[in-house]
Amino acid sequence: MGIWRPRTVRMRLTLLYTVLFLTSGLMLVCLVLFLVFRQPILATFAPDPPAPDDALGPLPGGPLPDYVRVSPTWDTLRAAITQSAIVLTVMGAGSAVLGWTVAGWVLSPLRTMTAKARAISEHNLHERLALTGPKDELTELSDTVDGLLARLESAFEAQRRFIANASHELRTPLAMMRTSVDVAVGKPGRPGEVDVLAGKLREGLDAADRLLEGLLLLARAQNDGRAEADWVPVAYLAASAVQARSAAAAEKRLTVEYPTQTGADPLADPLMVWGNPTLLACLVDNLVDNAVRHNEPAGFLRITAQPRGPYQPVRLTVENGGPVLGQDRVALLGQPFQRLGADRTSREGTGLGLSIAAAIAAAHRGRLLLYARPEGGLRVEVEL
């Protein structure tokens, strides 16, 4: 059985305030009782006046004393201790309530900072905590966090600008190389080895073009993912992506399923998602392309999209067949340039498809989840 420990700073402060008050009160009560009962109590008495007809005069032994010494009894001591305990109990409860209130007031700036910090992500790094108030430890902490956010924003912006600028700048040399290959192939009397070399160069240039397009799209998704937002039909995007890859699916003899909410034509499906139409189309294209590209012969491709409830995110699921994969390695596929196994590396692709999908989902305040199917293959879930 574990020892109970306060889980919040407010509870710890309240407990500390209460213990300190009770300790101070107990010391005060003990000191007062000690001072009161260390000596006998002096009880004063007023003597009765003599009777007018008293002819006997004063009694022998002199006049009566005007006070006597009375020693305190154990009953008096117990009563004083009991009453002091009752007072301490009442004041302890009051100090707990007062301590809880004061601790909440002291910690309210921290709660404000925590709420603002939780709302800040890579998409709104321009926001700051901006805690107001006197210059103390809390405002100093807020300024420190704001400085950290400013440095993170600069680093993110520099990375995104570098990706976008490098992708743009690389287009020119790639175009020059493609033109040189075309010129060399177009010359009469060229040796046969030139055509073989030109074909290999074109494959490399095509792969570089796809890589640049992926990097540009990734930078765009991270910068302005929700710009130009509109209502987008999810089933139509899935049907279009499958139709664009029908030849590749037929070559692998894949069984394709993408049921809609109504069971009718995808164009009439009512399920809509609010977001950037271009980026959402690219997200679905990348998921379907990944499922077709890395599928097994005579495998399957299943696409489902359904809302989780009123005013809840839409869950888009893409499943495909394939070899059995490890979940620990599958979780890495959402990172750029990550592939699984030599067979996956040797195939066409840039290794950016799922990372771009993850960036687009994050730009729409969603998330991308990857699961290895126990029967083999991959299941990708996107919440939008």
C-alpha positions as semicolon CSV with decimal commas, in nm:
position;residue;x (nm);y (nm);z (nm)
1;M;0,000;0,000;0,000
2;G;0,161;0,322;-0,117
3;I;0,194;0,641;0,078
4;W;-0,046;0,912;-0,035
5;R;0,128;1,213;-0,185
6;P;-0,036;1,536;-0,303
7;R;-0,050;1,533;-0,682
8;T;-0,063;1,906;-0,747
9;V;0,141;2,203;-0,631
10;R;-0,175;2,366;-0,502
11;M;-0,248;2,069;-0,277
12;R;0,111;2,062;-0,153
13;L;0,105;2,434;-0,075
14;T;-0,228;2,399;0,106
15;L;-0,094;2,111;0,312
16;L;0,222;2,308;0,389
17;Y;0,026;2,616;0,498
18;T;-0,202;2,405;0,720
19;V;0,084;2,216;0,885
20;L;0,277;2,537;0,951
21;F;-0,029;2,704;1,104
22;L;-0,111;2,406;1,324
23;T;0,251;2,379;1,438
24;S;0,265;2,749;1,525
25;G;-0,073;2,732;1,701
26;L;0,026;2,426;1,901
27;M;0,350;2,592;2,013
28;L;0,156;2,904;2,115
29;V;-0,101;2,704;2,316
30;C;0,171;2,506;2,494
31;L;0,356;2,825;2,584
32;V;0,042;2,992;2,720
33;L;-0,053;2,685;2,927
34;F;0,299;2,665;3,066
35;L;0,301;3,030;3,171
36;V;-0,045;3,011;3,324
37;F;-0,005;2,692;3,524
38;R;0,356;2,721;3,632
39;Q;0,249;2,932;3,942
40;P;-0,056;2,924;4,171
41;I;-0,344;3,154;4,085
42;L;-0,392;3,459;4,310
43;A;-0,764;3,474;4,396
44;T;-0,872;3,802;4,565
45;F;-1,156;3,833;4,815
46;A;-1,323;4,147;4,951
47;P;-1,371;4,122;5,339
48;D;-1,719;4,169;5,475
49;P;-1,776;4,503;5,657
50;P;-1,813;4,479;6,043
51;A;-2,161;4,484;6,187
52;P;-2,269;4,815;6,347
53;D;-2,366;4,649;6,673
54;D;-2,047;4,449;6,695
55;A;-1,914;4,537;7,037
56;L;-1,664;4,259;7,054
57;G;-1,411;4,439;6,837
58;P;-1,171;4,268;6,602
59;L;-1,124;3,895;6,617
60;P;-0,805;3,756;6,759
61;G;-0,527;3,704;6,514
62;G;-0,563;4,028;6,324
63;P;-0,763;4,126;6,012
64;L;-0,871;3,877;5,737
65;P;-0,645;3,861;5,429
66;D;-0,781;4,016;5,110
67;Y;-0,653;3,722;4,887
68;V;-0,562;3,355;4,902
69;R;-0,340;3,135;4,685
70;V;-0,534;2,867;4,490
71;S;-0,335;2,587;4,318
72;P;-0,478;2,477;3,973
73;T;-0,627;2,130;3,962
74;W;-0,597;1,858;3,692
75;D;-0,960;1,916;3,597
76;T;-0,881;2,276;3,516
77;L;-0,578;2,172;3,310
78;R;-0,774;1,911;3,114
79;A;-1,050;2,159;3,041
80;A;-0,799;2,414;2,913
81;I;-0,629;2,154;2,689
82;T;-0,964;2,033;2,551
83;Q;-1,079;2,382;2,469
84;S;-0,743;2,461;2,309
85;A;-0,765;2,146;2,093
86;I;-1,113;2,242;1,974
87;V;-0,995;2,591;1,886
88;L;-0,691;2,450;1,701
89;T;-0,911;2,208;1,504
90;V;-1,148;2,482;1,394
91;M;-0,863;2,714;1,305
92;G;-0,682;2,431;1,121
93;A;-0,985;2,373;0,898
94;G;-1,009;2,745;0,837
95;S;-0,640;2,765;0,755
96;A;-0,679;2,477;0,504
97;V;-0,956;2,662;0,322
98;L;-0,763;2,987;0,333
99;G;-0,444;2,810;0,219
100;W;-0,627;2,649;-0,075
101;T;-0,760;2,989;-0,180
102;V;-0,426;3,165;-0,144
103;A;-0,241;2,885;-0,326
104;G;-0,487;2,908;-0,614
105;W;-0,440;3,281;-0,635
106;V;-0,061;3,246;-0,630
107;L;-0,060;2,972;-0,894
108;S;-0,317;3,129;-1,129
109;P;-0,044;3,284;-1,351
110;L;0,111;2,937;-1,388
111;R;-0,222;2,793;-1,499
112;T;-0,255;3,071;-1,754
113;M;0,095;3,002;-1,885
114;T;0,026;2,628;-1,904
115;A;-0,296;2,677;-2,101
116;K;-0,126;2,911;-2,349
117;A;0,176;2,682;-2,386
118;R;-0,048;2,381;-2,462
119;A;-0,224;2,577;-2,736
120;I;0,104;2,663;-2,911
121;S;0,231;2,418;-3,174
122;E;0,455;2,432;-3,480
123;H;0,166;2,596;-3,667
124;N;0,130;2,899;-3,436
125;L;0,478;2,955;-3,298
126;H;0,425;3,327;-3,345
127;E;0,202;3,334;-3,034
128;R;0,356;3,417;-2,697
129;L;0,266;3,373;-2,331
130;A;0,301;3,747;-2,267
131;L;0,235;3,726;-1,892
132;T;0,154;4,064;-1,739
133;G;0,209;4,174;-1,381
134;P;0,490;4,279;-1,150
135;K;0,844;4,179;-1,236
136;D;0,888;3,862;-1,033
137;E;0,986;3,497;-1,080
138;L;0,670;3,414;-1,274
139;T;0,704;3,693;-1,528
140;E;1,072;3,606;-1,562
141;L;0,974;3,245;-1,640
142;S;0,719;3,369;-1,894
143;D;0,977;3,587;-2,066
144;T;1,219;3,292;-2,076
145;V;0,958;3,068;-2,242
146;D;0,871;3,345;-2,489
147;G;1,237;3,374;-2,581
148;L;1,253;2,998;-2,635
149;L;0,943;3,013;-2,858
150;A;1,100;3,294;-3,059
151;R;1,414;3,086;-3,119
152;L;1,205;2,783;-3,216
153;E;1,001;2,993;-3,457
154;S;1,318;3,122;-3,621
155;A;1,456;2,769;-3,653
156;F;1,133;2,633;-3,804
157;E;1,104;2,920;-4,049
158;A;1,469;2,885;-4,152
159;Q;1,422;2,513;-4,214
160;R;1,108;2,563;-4,419
161;R;1,259;2,844;-4,622
162;F;1,566;2,632;-4,691
163;I;1,356;2,339;-4,815
164;A;1,145;2,561;-5,038
165;N;1,438;2,764;-5,174
166;A;1,656;2,458;-5,233
167;S;1,374;2,283;-5,415
168;H;1,317;2,584;-5,639
169;E;1,686;2,636;-5,708
170;L;1,742;2,271;-5,801
171;R;1,480;2,287;-6,075
172;T;1,711;2,486;-6,304
173;P;2,009;2,245;-6,309
174;L;1,773;1,950;-6,345
175;A;1,608;2,114;-6,644
176;M;1,951;2,183;-6,797
177;M;2,052;1,820;-6,748
178;R;1,730;1,697;-6,908
179;T;1,784;1,929;-7,205
180;S;2,142;1,805;-7,247
181;V;2,021;1,444;-7,250
182;D;1,758;1,525;-7,512
183;V;2,015;1,702;-7,730
184;A;2,258;1,410;-7,705
185;V;1,989;1,158;-7,794
186;G;1,869;1,370;-8,088
187;K;2,206;1,375;-8,264
188;P;2,229;1,149;-8,571
189;G;2,481;0,866;-8,576
190;R;2,496;0,838;-8,200
191;P;2,618;0,506;-8,053
192;G;2,367;0,274;-7,889
193;E;2,520;0,322;-7,549
194;V;2,397;0,682;-7,552
195;D;2,033;0,571;-7,559
196;V;2,091;0,332;-7,267
197;L;2,269;0,605;-7,068
198;A;1,999;0,857;-7,156
199;G;1,728;0,625;-7,028
200;K;1,903;0,580;-6,696
201;L;1,961;0,954;-6,667
202;R;1,594;1,024;-6,733
203;E;1,495;0,781;-6,459
204;G;1,724;0,962;-6,217
205;L;1,593;1,301;-6,325
206;D;1,234;1,185;-6,286
207;A;1,312;1,061;-5,935
208;A;1,477;1,396;-5,852
209;D;1,172;1,582;-5,986
210;R;0,940;1,375;-5,770
211;L;1,162;1,440;-5,470
212;L;1,155;1,816;-5,531
213;E;0,778;1,813;-5,571
214;G;0,748;1,624;-5,245
215;L;0,975;1,866;-5,060
216;L;0,783;2,166;-5,194
217;L;0,453;2,010;-5,096
218;L;0,587;1,925;-4,752
219;A;0,704;2,284;-4,700
220;R;0,369;2,415;-4,821
221;A;0,176;2,185;-4,588
222;Q;0,385;2,300;-4,293
223;N;0,356;2,670;-4,377
224;D;-0,004;2,732;-4,485
225;G;-0,183;2,401;-4,459
226;R;-0,532;2,545;-4,405
227;A;-0,510;2,838;-4,644
228;E;-0,788;2,855;-4,904
229;A;-1,002;2,611;-4,707
230;D;-1,331;2,474;-4,838
231;W;-1,562;2,175;-4,799
232;V;-1,403;1,871;-4,966
233;P;-1,581;1,538;-5,046
234;V;-1,371;1,258;-4,897
235;A;-1,518;0,968;-5,096
236;Y;-1,468;1,153;-5,424
237;L;-1,101;1,207;-5,342
238;A;-1,060;0,837;-5,267
239;A;-1,236;0,734;-5,587
240;S;-1,026;0,972;-5,795
241;A;-0,702;0,846;-5,638
242;V;-0,797;0,483;-5,708
243;Q;-0,901;0,565;-6,064
244;A;-0,569;0,736;-6,133
245;R;-0,388;0,418;-6,029
246;S;-0,622;0,167;-6,186
247;A;-0,356;0,044;-6,428
248;A;-0,107;-0,030;-6,151
249;A;-0,380;-0,196;-5,942
250;A;-0,487;-0,411;-6,239
251;E;-0,127;-0,512;-6,305
252;K;-0,101;-0,645;-5,948
253;R;-0,456;-0,792;-5,963
254;L;-0,560;-0,598;-5,655
255;T;-0,909;-0,613;-5,508
256;V;-1,012;-0,254;-5,444
257;E;-1,289;-0,155;-5,202
258;Y;-1,389;0,198;-5,114
259;P;-1,748;0,188;-4,986
260;T;-1,921;0,520;-4,930
261;Q;-2,164;0,626;-4,660
262;T;-2,464;0,580;-4,886
263;G;-2,335;0,282;-5,079
264;A;-2,394;0,479;-5,399
265;D;-2,171;0,668;-5,637
266;P;-1,881;0,846;-5,461
267;L;-1,984;1,171;-5,628
268;A;-2,310;1,163;-5,430
269;D;-2,157;1,075;-5,093
270;P;-2,240;1,348;-4,837
271;L;-1,931;1,308;-4,616
272;M;-1,733;1,632;-4,631
273;V;-1,417;1,765;-4,465
274;W;-1,322;2,129;-4,417
275;G;-0,970;2,198;-4,541
276;N;-0,742;2,284;-4,831
277;P;-0,871;2,092;-5,137
278;T;-0,529;2,061;-5,302
279;L;-0,353;1,937;-4,993
280;L;-0,631;1,696;-4,896
281;A;-0,629;1,552;-5,248
282;C;-0,254;1,507;-5,220
283;L;-0,298;1,336;-4,882
284;V;-0,541;1,079;-5,021
285;D;-0,327;1,034;-5,335
286;N;-0,019;0,960;-5,126
287;L;-0,202;0,709;-4,907
288;V;-0,352;0,525;-5,204
289;D;-0,026;0,538;-5,398
290;N;0,161;0,393;-5,099
291;A;-0,099;0,117;-5,061
292;V;-0,079;0,022;-5,431
293;R;0,298;0,054;-5,464
294;H;0,384;-0,161;-5,161
295;N;0,106;-0,416;-5,200
296;E;0,149;-0,783;-5,283
297;P;0,030;-0,955;-5,602
298;A;-0,340;-1,046;-5,583
299;G;-0,364;-0,841;-5,264
300;F;-0,634;-0,597;-5,156
301;L;-0,686;-0,225;-5,106
302;R;-0,964;-0,110;-4,875
303;I;-1,060;0,254;-4,817
304;T;-1,321;0,364;-4,563
305;A;-1,425;0,706;-4,441
306;Q;-1,676;0,770;-4,167
307;P;-1,746;1,037;-3,906
308;R;-1,680;0,947;-3,544
309;G;-1,987;1,139;-3,429
310;P;-2,158;1,479;-3,449
311;Y;-1,899;1,755;-3,459
312;Q;-1,627;1,489;-3,435
313;P;-1,328;1,429;-3,666
314;V;-1,368;1,218;-3,980
315;R;-1,157;0,903;-3,984
316;L;-1,015;0,798;-4,321
317;T;-0,869;0,445;-4,324
318;V;-0,656;0,292;-4,599
319;E;-0,557;-0,075;-4,567
320;N;-0,347;-0,287;-4,798
321;G;-0,207;-0,637;-4,806
322;G;0,157;-0,726;-4,796
323;P;0,420;-0,897;-4,584
324;V;0,404;-0,900;-4,205
325;L;0,568;-0,586;-4,067
326;G;0,693;-0,491;-3,721
327;Q;0,493;-0,223;-3,542
328;D;0,806;-0,058;-3,402
329;R;0,942;-0,001;-3,752
330;V;0,605;0,086;-3,905
331;A;0,575;0,380;-3,665
332;L;0,884;0,535;-3,830
333;L;0,725;0,551;-4,176
334;G;0,567;0,886;-4,094
335;Q;0,917;1,038;-4,089
336;P;1,080;1,167;-4,412
337;F;1,288;0,920;-4,618
338;Q;1,193;0,620;-4,405
339;R;1,138;0,284;-4,576
340;L;1,110;-0,075;-4,462
341;G;1,337;-0,346;-4,591
342;A;1,542;-0,379;-4,905
343;D;1,241;-0,457;-5,120
344;R;1,074;-0,135;-5,012
345;T;1,392;0,065;-5,065
346;S;1,453;-0,075;-5,411
347;R;1,111;0,028;-5,539
348;E;1,021;0,363;-5,686
349;G;0,943;0,637;-5,442
350;T;1,099;0,922;-5,252
351;G;1,020;0,813;-4,897
352;L;0,816;1,131;-4,846
353;G;0,462;1,008;-4,916
354;L;0,354;0,924;-4,562
355;S;0,551;1,212;-4,409
356;I;0,371;1,452;-4,643
357;A;0,039;1,294;-4,545
358;A;0,129;1,336;-4,178
359;A;0,221;1,702;-4,233
360;I;-0,107;1,770;-4,417
361;A;-0,307;1,599;-4,142
362;A;-0,126;1,803;-3,877
363;A;-0,190;2,124;-4,074
364;H;-0,563;2,040;-4,055
365;R;-0,539;1,977;-3,678
366;G;-0,557;1,604;-3,735
367;R;-0,316;1,316;-3,705
368;L;-0,189;1,016;-3,899
369;L;-0,163;0,675;-3,732
370;L;0,019;0,372;-3,875
371;Y;-0,052;0,013;-3,774
372;A;0,098;-0,315;-3,887
373;R;-0,180;-0,562;-3,970
374;P;-0,135;-0,900;-3,796
375;E;-0,224;-1,076;-4,123
376;G;0,032;-0,870;-4,313
377;G;0,027;-0,530;-4,474
378;L;-0,039;-0,183;-4,339
379;R;-0,337;0,011;-4,203
380;V;-0,320;0,390;-4,213
381;E;-0,573;0,601;-4,022
382;V;-0,610;0,976;-4,069
383;E;-0,833;1,189;-3,847
384;L;-0,944;1,516;-4,000
